Amino acid sequence: MEIPYQQLTKEALRSLITDFVCSVDDYDDYSLDSKIEQVTHQLKKGTIVITFNDKDETCLIQTREMLRKLEKNQCK
C-alpha cells in the first residue's frame, strides 16, 4: 500500500529517509544531508514512493516502477 509522504510528520519522514539512505551501500562524496535532499526531491516528483507492508508492518522507499510491477504481479 502506498503512503503519501505528506501524511508523515516531518520527523517521521526524515527518519525514514535517513534509514533508507544509510542502508544503501553507496560510497560517494555526497553528504548525508545532500542524499536526504535528493530522496525528498524524488518523493515530491513522484519517481519514488513510500509503501507499507501490512504483513510485516514495515515501510519501504522504492521506485514507482517497482511498485507497479509488484502490484501487477499480485493481481495475477
N, C-alpha and C positions, 0 to 999 in steps of 0.2 A: 504494500500500500504506500502510495506516495504521500509525503508530508510536506506541505508548502513551508518553505524556510521562514516565511513571515509569521507563522504560528508559533515559532520558538522564541523564547526570550533571547535577548542579545547575549546573555551569559551562556545559555544552553547552546546556542548556535556556535559561538566562538569555541566552546569546549569540544563540541562535535567536530568542527573543522580542524581544531588543533590535534585531536586524536587521529583524525584521518591523515593529516599532513605528516605527523610523526610516524605513522605506520607505513608510509611509503618509503621503500628502500631507495632513497634518492640522495645522492651526494653531490649536489651542485652548489653554486655560490650564492644562492638566494637565501635571505634571512627568513626566519620563521614568520615574522610579520608580513613579509612580502608574499610568501606562499599562502598565508591566510587570506590576504587581499585578493590573490589570483583565484582561489577557490570561491570566495564570496562573489567575485565578479562573474564567474561561471554559473553560480547558482542564480544570480539575478538575470543573466542572459537566458537561462533555461537549458544550457547544454549539459549540466549535471543536475541531479535531483537527490533529495533525501528520501529514503524509503524506510519503512518499519516492518519488521518481520514478526508477525503475531506468534509464530511457533516458539521462537527463542527470545522474543522480546528485545530485539536489537535494532539499532538504526545503522544504516549504511549510506554512504555517498557513492553514487555511481552515475555513469553516463545515461542520458535519456535513452540512447540507442540500446544500451544493455537492458534497461528496464523494459523497453518494448519487446525485446527478444524473450525475456523471461515471462512476460505476460502472455505472449503468443504461445509459448511452449506450455503454459499452464492451462490454456484454453483447449488444448488438443486432447 
